[in-house]
Every structure is written in C-alpha cells, then in structure tokens.
C-alpha cells in the first residue's frame, strides 16, 4: 500500500484548518451579535414589507435591526435588537414607515417623555398603523375610474351638434348676464333708480341725520323731565312726590261717601213733610 505523500497530507491539513477556522469564526460572530445589545418588541397591525434585519431608526438614524417577526393573535409581534447605549424612554411610539411609496419598510421610534427607559424584553407601543400601499393604489384606481366615468359623461353630453349648441347657448347666456350686470352698475353709478338714488343722493342721509339729531334731543328732554319729576319739581313732580293731594282726595272721598249714606237714609215721608212745612209758611 502506497503511503500518502507529504504534500497531500499538508494540503488536507490546510483545508481542514481553514474549515475549522471558518466554522469558529462564524460561530463566535453569531455569539457576539447575540450577546451585545438588548431586545424589545412591539405589536403592529401590519408588518407587510418588513423583513428580518430591516432597519430600526431614531430621528432618521439607523440604530438597530428587526430580529424577528411572528404572528401574535391578530397582530404581528416584531422583535427589535438595539445596542446597549441606545435607551428608549417609556411612552415612546413605534411606527412602520417606508423610505418611499414603494421603498423598503423600517421601524421608526419616536421618543416619549417617560422618566425611565424601557427595559430589556419590554414593549414599545405602536404609534399608528402604517399606510397600506396596496390599499392606496386600489383607492387611486377607483378614483381614476370615477374620473374616467365623469369625462365620458361629459363627452357624451357635450359631444355632437347638440353638445355644441348647448355650449353656445351657455356662453351666450353668460355674455347676456354680464351685459345686464354692466348696465345695472352703470345705472347705479349715474344715480338712476332707487338704488342709484340711495347711492348718489345725499338727501336720505341728511334726513336720517336730522331725524337722529331730533331723536337724540327728544331723549335728552325726556331724561330731563324724568329727573325733574323724580326730584319733585313742577306740578307733575309734586303730584308724584307730595302726599298732601292724596290725603285730601282720600278725605273728599270719605265726605262723599257720608253724604251718600245720608241721602240713602231720607224717606219719602220726610221729604213730603219738609215740602208741606215750606208751603204752610
């Protein structure tokens, strides 16, 4: 049996050494990545477009990676790997954003105002659901169909001889309306008609001003009279303020009542006796 040549042995040894070195290099690299840093997670309504190793950014600066995406109930649980020197305050929000309309998706974290940082394996709340590009495109397509329907309707309505005639009538009507408005404004400017007189003639303004002056004077006089009455001046003021007239009136009413009572007590016989006495005398 032939012995293996020294060159072959050296070659096999070198190849095995390279394989072992590569294996341990990859293994050690993976261990280092896993050990350095910490993880937090967030729940999002849609993780469409997010992949493992998608960027995690703060203020537009990449600070970490998406480590994993799994379904958790009706939402997607996204695990984020961050370096130890990046602290996320409590109350921060996570948003699924896109670099462009069709660009890559990433996680943007907006800092909150909490006094303490989120601990490892803690949760950061989702700020708001991301915009679904497919839904936006579907809505844009629907809007395009609506616009197409409207333009077709306008084409049918305005096309042909009837459509041209309708447009001509519309233009002629608009011109006539503008001409009428110009005539009206010119008449007003010349002072014609009721509106023109109101605009150009100062008589109404003068009369109104005089009426306002008279009304102001009348109110001043009424105010003066009311003050005089309140102070007891004049006949009306004395009637309002002086109780003498009231007392005298009350006494007169009493006298009238007594006289009426005396008249009621006189009988026909008494009246006849008085008349006979006068005749006999």
C-alpha positions in Angstrom: 0.0 0.0 0.0 1.3 3.3 -1.0 1.8 5.9 1.7 0.2 9.3 1.3 2.5 11.9 0.0 3.7 14.7 2.4 2.2 17.3 0.0 -1.2 15.6 0.2 -1.1 15.5 3.9 -0.2 19.1 4.1 -3.0 20.0 1.7 -5.6 18.1 3.7 -4.4 19.6 7.0 -4.6 23.2 5.5 -8.1 22.6 4.1 -9.3 21.1 7.5 -7.7 24.1 9.3 -9.5 26.6 7.0 -12.8 24.8 7.5 -12.4 24.7 11.3 -11.3 28.4 11.4 -14.3 29.5 9.3 -16.7 27.5 11.5 -15.4 29.0 14.7 -15.3 32.5 13.2 -19.0 32.3 12.2 -19.9 30.8 15.5 -18.1 33.4 17.5 -19.6 36.2 15.3 -23.1 35.0 15.9 -22.5 34.7 19.7 -21.1 38.2 19.7 -24.1 39.7 17.9 -26.5 37.9 20.2 -24.7 39.0 23.4 -24.1 42.6 22.6 -27.2 44.7 22.9 -30.8 44.0 24.1 -34.2 43.3 22.7 -37.6 45.0 22.9 -40.7 44.2 20.9 -43.8 45.9 19.5 -47.1 44.8 18.1 -48.2 46.2 14.8 -51.4 45.8 12.8 -49.5 45.0 9.6 -45.8 44.0 9.1 -46.2 43.9 5.3 -42.9 44.9 3.8 -40.9 44.4 7.0 -38.2 41.7 6.9 -35.7 40.3 9.3 -32.8 42.7 9.5 -35.0 45.7 8.4 -33.6 48.9 9.9 -34.7 50.4 13.2 -34.2 54.1 13.2 -34.4 57.0 15.6 -34.7 60.5 14.1 -33.8 59.0 10.8 -30.6 57.4 12.1 -30.2 53.6 11.9 -29.6 52.3 15.4 -30.7 48.6 15.3 -32.3 45.8 13.3 -35.5 43.8 13.2 -34.6 40.5 14.7 -37.8 38.6 14.2 -41.4 38.8 13.1 -44.1 36.4 14.3 -47.9 36.3 14.4 -49.2 37.1 17.9 -53.0 36.9 17.9 -54.4 39.3 15.3 -51.2 41.4 15.2 -47.6 40.9 14.3 -45.0 40.8 17.0 -41.8 42.5 15.9 -38.7 41.9 17.9 -36.1 44.8 17.8 -32.5 44.4 18.6 -30.8 47.6 19.9 -27.3 48.4 21.2 -26.8 48.9 24.9 -26.1 52.6 24.5 -29.5 53.3 23.0 -32.1 53.8 25.7 -35.8 54.1 24.7 -37.9 56.1 27.2 -41.2 54.8 28.5 -44.0 56.2 26.4 -42.2 56.0 23.1 -44.0 55.0 20.0 -43.0 52.7 17.1 -44.1 53.4 13.5 -43.8 51.2 10.4 -42.6 53.6 7.8 -41.4 53.4 4.2 -38.5 55.1 2.5 -40.8 55.9 -0.4 -44.0 54.9 -2.0 -42.5 51.6 -3.0 -39.3 51.8 -0.9 -38.1 49.5 1.9 -40.0 49.4 5.2 -38.4 50.1 8.5 -39.3 50.8 12.1 -39.1 54.4 13.3 -39.1 55.0 17.0 -40.3 58.4 18.4 -39.1 59.1 21.9 -41.7 59.6 24.7 -41.4 61.6 27.8 -41.1 58.8 30.4 -38.5 59.3 33.1 -37.2 55.7 32.8 -36.0 53.7 29.8 -37.8 50.6 28.5 -36.1 47.5 30.0 -34.9 44.5 28.0 -37.8 42.4 26.6 -40.1 45.3 27.3 -42.8 46.6 24.9 -42.9 49.8 22.9 -46.4 50.8 21.7 -47.3 51.2 18.1 -47.9 54.8 17.2 -50.3 54.4 14.3 -50.9 51.8 11.7 -48.8 52.1 8.6 -50.2 53.1 5.3 -51.1 50.1 3.1 -49.6 50.8 -0.3 -51.9 48.2 -2.0 -54.9 49.9 -0.4 -53.8 53.3 -1.5 -53.2 52.1 -5.1 -56.7 50.5 -5.1 -58.2 53.7 -4.0 -56.3 55.6 -6.6 -57.5 53.2 -9.2 -61.1 53.7 -8.0 -60.7 57.4 -8.3 -59.3 57.0 -11.8 -62.3 55.0 -12.8 -64.6 57.7 -11.4 -62.8 60.4 -13.2 -63.0 58.3 -16.4 -66.7 57.9 -16.0 -67.2 61.7 -15.5 -65.1 62.5 -18.5 -67.1 60.0 -20.6 -70.4 61.5 -19.4 -69.1 65.0 -20.3 -68.0 63.7 -23.7 -71.4 62.2 -24.3 -73.2 65.4 -23.1 -71.0 67.9 -24.9 -70.2 65.9 -28.0 -72.0 66.2 -31.3 -74.2 69.0 -32.6 -76.5 69.1 -29.5 -73.5 69.4 -27.2 -72.0 72.2 -29.3 -75.4 74.0 -29.3 -75.7 73.7 -25.5 -72.2 75.2 -25.1 -73.0 78.0 -27.4 -76.3 78.8 -25.6 -74.4 78.7 -22.2 -71.8 81.1 -23.5 -74.4 83.5 -25.0 -76.4 83.4 -21.7 -73.3 84.2 -19.7 -72.5 87.1 -22.0 -76.0 88.5 -21.7 -75.9 88.2 -17.9 -72.6 90.1 -17.8 -74.1 92.8 -20.1 -77.1 93.2 -17.8 -74.9 93.4 -14.8 -72.8 96.1 -16.5 -76.0 98.1 -17.4 -77.2 97.9 -13.8 -73.9 99.0 -12.4 -73.8 101.9 -14.9 -77.3 103.0 -13.9 -76.4 102.9 -10.3 -73.3 104.9 -10.9 -75.4 107.5 -12.7 -77.8 107.7 -9.8 -80.7 106.2 -11.7 -83.4 104.1 -10.0 -84.0 103.7 -6.2 -80.6 102.0 -5.6 -78.9 104.7 -7.6 -80.5 107.5 -5.7 -79.6 105.8 -2.4 -76.0 105.6 -3.6 -75.7 109.0 -5.2 -78.3 111.2 -3.4 -77.4 112.6 0.0 -81.0 113.7 0.8 -81.8 110.4 2.6 -78.6 110.6 4.5 -79.3 114.2 5.5 -82.9 113.4 6.6 -81.7 110.4 8.5 -79.0 112.5 10.3 -81.6 115.2 11.1 -84.0 112.6 12.4 -81.3 111.1 14.6 -80.5 114.5 16.0 -84.1 115.2 16.8 -84.5 111.8 18.4 -81.4 112.5 20.5 -82.8 115.8 21.6 -86.2 114.3 22.4 -84.5 111.6 24.5 -82.5 114.3 26.3 -85.7 116.3 27.1 -87.4 113.1 28.3 -84.4 112.4 30.5 -84.6 116.0 31.9 -88.3 115.8 32.6 -87.9 112.4 34.3 -85.2 113.9 36.6 -87.5 116.8 37.4 -90.3 114.6 38.3 -88.0 112.4 40.3 -86.8 115.5 42.2 -90.4 116.7 42.8 -90.3 119.8 40.6 -93.4 121.1 38.8 -97.0 120.1 39.2 -96.4 116.5 38.0 -93.4 116.2 40.3 -95.5 117.4 43.2 -98.3 115.0 42.3 -95.8 112.2 42.3 -93.8 113.2 45.4 -96.2 115.1 47.6 -98.7 113.1 49.7 -100.9 116.1 50.5 -103.1 115.8 47.4 -103.5 112.0 48.1 -104.7 112.7 51.7 -107.1 115.4 50.6 -108.5 113.3 47.9 -109.0 110.5 50.4 -110.8 112.8 52.8 -113.1 114.1 50.0 -114.0 110.6 49.0 -114.9 109.9 52.7 -117.2 113.0 52.7 -118.9 112.0 49.5 -119.5 108.5 51.0 -121.0 110.1 54.1 -123.3 112.3 52.1 -124.4 109.4 50.0 -125.2 107.5 53.2 -127.3 110.4 54.5 -129.2 110.6 51.2 -130.0 106.9 51.5 -131.5 107.5 55.0 -134.0 110.2 53.8 -137.5 108.6 53.3 -140.4 109.9 51.0 -142.4 110.9 54.1 -139.6 113.0 55.4 -139.4 114.8 52.0 -143.2 115.4 51.9 -143.1 116.8 55.5 -140.4 119.2 54.5 -142.3 120.4 51.4 -145.6 120.9 53.5 -143.7 122.9 56.1 -142.3 125.2 53.4 -145.8 125.7 51.8 -147.6 126.4 55.2 -145.0 129.1 56.0 
